[in-house]
Amino acid sequence: MRKPDFFIVGAPKCGTTAMRYYLSQHPDIFLPEKEMDFFGDDLLFTHPRYTIEQYLAHFDTPEAKFRRRVGEKSVFYLYSKRAAYEIRDFAGAVDIIIMLRNPVDMLYSLHSHMLRTGGEEIEDLRAALEDKSIRKPGARRPRKELIISGLFYMEVGKYTDQVKRYFDRFRREKVHIIIYDDLKRDAASVYQETLCFLNINDRFQPRFEVVNANKQVRSKTLRSLLWTLQSNPLTRSLARATVPRPLRRELLQLNTKYVSRPAMDPELRVELQRKFHPEVQRLSELLGRDLSHWCR
């Protein structure tokens, strides 16, 4: 079976969904819409992981058969301490795409995402950052969370060692770094550079639409009910028989509203910028690019 020959490995909330959407429009590229979360045996999930046969089946499709490049996007591969080694051992010297964003903005967006999906139970960001009950090894796990590793907001934002693992494992020239600021300012140029990195026709122009805008749930009760029906083995079969998948998707969509994210508390922003300052300095040195504006 065909294996992916490039990976978008993260970080979360850094434009990876938009880039996957733009790349998937290219006639030479195949990317599954679903995140596989196959690599990184140190990552904490509550859902079962794919078997190797199930994983490879996503790339054994008529759509993928005649594409020059086949890729995969899973945003916590970057955070994982193991994924880079597992990918290299499995797929060889593939191409790696890493997308990075101001860590303060990233964790604020990630917290909002976790609230919407039901994994985060603490609505106040400061309180969530200070909470230790579910954010340390062996601690209580939230019943609804699928990506437990996503709750370690501060750790997810410490990019330098994460990026260095991929540099060391794949060589620097095999890793393409995209800064979210650049994507937001000039998506067309960033996209063309990415196509050049993947060594395919860089004259193709996709539809640069807004992707993955901030969302909130209308009813937490409905979200919890739908999640419970789907995740509980005792009710999953009943749910599939009585509530068809198209209807479940429609209910989830109807329970979602698109809203602008309110500005972060200014005092908390300053505190987080100060905490991340040494990390941003290290990242700037590693990438050879001044990112100090992230801390101002």
N, C-alpha and C positions, 0 to 999 in steps of 0.2 A: 504494500500500500504506500501511497505517496505521503511524505512527511512535510510539515511546514519548512520553508527555507528562509523565512524571516519572522521575527516576533516583535510586537509592540508590547513591552514589558511593564509599562507604567510611566509615571506614578499616577495614582488615582486623582481625579478631578483636575487634570492638567491638560485637557483637550484631546485625550486619547479616543474618546467616542467620536468626536468630530473627524479626527484624522482617519479612523477606521472607515467612517462613512465616505469620506472623500476618496480614499484609496480604493474602496470596493467598487466605485463607479468606473474605475479604469478597466478597459477591456483585457488587459494583460494580468490582472490581479484577482485572486480569489481570497476572501476573508470571511470566515463564518461570523454571523452576527453575535452569536452567543460566546461569552467568555468561558474558556475551558477550565481554568484553574487546575490544570492537570499536574503541573510541575510545582515544586516547593513543598516537600513533605514536612517542612517545619511550620507551614501556615496552618492557622486554626480555622476550620470550617465546621459547621454543624451538619451540612449536607454531605451525602456520600460522594466520594471522588470517582471519576471515570476509571474504568479498566482501560488497558492499552488498546484493546479491540474497539471499545466504544469511542475512545479518543480519535483513533485513526479513521474511524468510519465517517467523521465529520469532513474529512478531506478526500474521501473516496466517493465523489459525486460527479454527475455529468458536468456541472458548472465548473468544477475544479480541474477536470481532466485536461483541457486544452489551454489553460492559463499558464503563462510563463512563470509567474510567481504565486506561491501559496503561502499565506501567513496566518498568524494567530495573534489575538490581543487578549491579554489577561493582566490587569493593572497591578496585581500584588506580587507578580514575579520579581519586580524590582526590590520590594521590601524584603522578600524572602532571602535568607542566608544560604539556601540550598539550590534555588531554582536555576541560577546561572550555571552551576556545575551539572545539574541534571539535564538541562537543555543541551549543553555542549556534548555531553556523553551520548545523548539520544540522537541529536540531529546534526552534529558536527559543527563546522565553522560557519554557521548561518549568520545572517545580518540581523542586527539588533537596533530597534528604535526606542529611545528613551525620551520622554517628555516631562519637563520640569516646570514648576510654577513657584512663585513666592510661597514658601511653606506656611506662612500665616494665612494667606488666602486659601491655600489648599486645604488646611485642616478645618477652616471655617466652613468651606464648601462640603468637605467630607462629613463633618458633624451634621450639617443640614441634610445630607443624603441619608445618613444613618437614621436620623429622626423620621424621615419619610418612609423608609423601608421597614421601620419598626425595630431595628436592632438597637438603637440608642433610646434609652428611657429618660435621660436627663436633658431637658430642653435648654437649660442655661449652659452656654459653652464653658464658662469659667468653672462651674460646678462639675461639669463632665470631665474637664481636664484634671481637676483635683480629686475626683472619685477614684478610689483604689479597690472597690469591692469586686469589680469585674475586669480590672486592667493590670493584673499581675498573674504570673504563672500559677496555675492550680486554683484560681479564684472562681467564684460563682460565674456561670456563663448565662447570658441573656437567652431566654427561651426562644425568641423569635429570630435571633441573629444568624445569618448565613455566613458572613465573613467576619468572624470574631477579631481577626488581626486588624481589621479596619478601625477598631475602637482605640487602638494605641496611637492616637493622633500625633503626639509629639515625636514618637519614634518613626512613624511613617514619613515625617517631614525632614528627617536627617538623611539627606540624599547622598552625601559625599562617599561614605563607605559603600553604599548600595551601588553607585555608579562605578566605583573603582573595581568592584567585583567583576563587572562585565568587561571593563577595560582589560583587566588581568586575564580573564578567561577567554576572551574573544579577540583581543588586540584592539587598539584604539581605532584603527581605520575601519573595523567592522561594526562600530557602534556609532549611530547617528543621534546626536543630541538636538532636541527641539525645545526652545524656551517658549513657554506659553505667551509671553509678552509679544514675541515676534509673530506667532500664529494669529494673535488677535489683531495686530497692526497690519499685517500683510500676508494673509493666508495663501494667496496665489504664489508668492515667491517661496514661502516655506514648503508648499506642496511641490513645486517644481524641483527644489533642492532634494526633497525626499525621493522623488521619482529618479533623479540622477543617482542618488545613493543606491537605489534598488536596480539601477542599470536597465531601465525601461524607457519607453517613449515619454519624454518630458514635455511634449507639446499638448498633451491631452488636458482639457479644462473641465473639471467637474462642476457640479452645482454647489457653490459655497453657501449653504444654508445654515442658519442657527441650529445647532444640535445640542441636545441634553441641557436645555434651559432649566433654571431652578424650579423645582416642583414641591408642592406640599400635598398632603392627603386632606380630603374634605372630612372624612369620618374615620377616626382611629378604630372605632368598633368594627366597621365593615372591613377595614384592612386586616385586623386581627382575626376576624372570622374567616376570611378568604385564605389567609396564611395557615391557620390551624387546619382547615379542611384539606389543604394541599400537603402539609408537612406531617400530619399525624397518620401513621400507617393504618390505623383503625378506620379513619374517615376518608382516606385518599380514594379508595375504590368507589365508595359511595358518592363522593364528590364528582368523580369522573363520569359516573353513570347518570347522575341527576343534574349536574351543572356542566354542560359541554365546555370545552376549552375556549371556543370563540366567545361564549357568554362570560366566562371568567375574565378573559382579557378585556371585554367591553366594560365589565363592572370595575375592574382595576383602573381603566382609562377614565370612566365617569367619576371615580373617586379621587382623581388627580386634578389639581389646579395649578396653573402656571402663575407664579408670583415673583416679583423682584425680591431678592434677599436683602433684608435691612442691613444697614451699615453695622459693622462690628463695634462694640463698645470701645471708644477711643483709648481709654486707659488700659484695657486689656490688650489692644493692638500694640501699644507701646511696650508693654511688658513682654509680649511674645516676640516682638522685633528684637528686643534686647537679648532675650534668651537664645534666639536663633542667630544672632550676629556672628559668633565664632564659627558656627557651622556654615554660614553663607560665605565667610572669608575662605574657609577651607575649600568649599565648592568652587569659588572663583579661581583659586589657584589651580585646582585640578583641571578645570575646563579652559583655563587661560582666557577668561572673560570676567570683567568686573560686573558683579551682580549686587554691589553694595546698596543700590537704590531699593532693594527689597527690605532693607532695614531702616529706611527713612520714611 
